[in-house]
Amino acid sequence: MVLAGAGGVAALATGWVFPPLRKRLVRPQLYGYGLLVVAAAFALQLAGGLLVDDQATELSFFTIPTAVGLVAGLGLTVFAQIAPRRR
């Protein structure tokens, strides 16, 4: 969670990305946003597990938004590796 957040901030602020991704990554800012969404989703899941005792409340308020956030973050990181179309 912390590593994803730090990588996202570094990608947004300076354009720096992890060395194995440098060759195939086209849009580092989009990649940074994706990592921040993933870090926020993990933080939300951690908060839900620690703060809520009721399973139904945890499912509705934490687990489903976490899953949506993880898929959205994954989508952003994948789209960051695809070159935009030129017309």
MOCORLIN-V733196 format. One record per residue. PHI is phi in whole degrees, -180 to 180 (* if undefined). Layout:
phi-><PHI,PHI>
This chain:
phi-><*,-70,-66,-65,-65,-66,-65,-66,-66,-65,-68,-73,-77,-122,86,-77,-131,-61,-54,-66,-97,-65,-72,-100,-86,-100,-123,-67,-67,-63,-63,-64,-62,-62,-66,-68,-65,-63,-63,-66,-66,-66,-65,-65,-67,-64,-64,-64,-71,-89,-97,-114,-96,-81,-66,-66,-67,-63,-65,-76,-98,-125,-70,-67,-63,-65,-63,-64,-64,-66,-67,-64,-65,-63,-62,-64,-70,-71,-66,-70,-95,-102,-70,-69,-72,-108,-114>
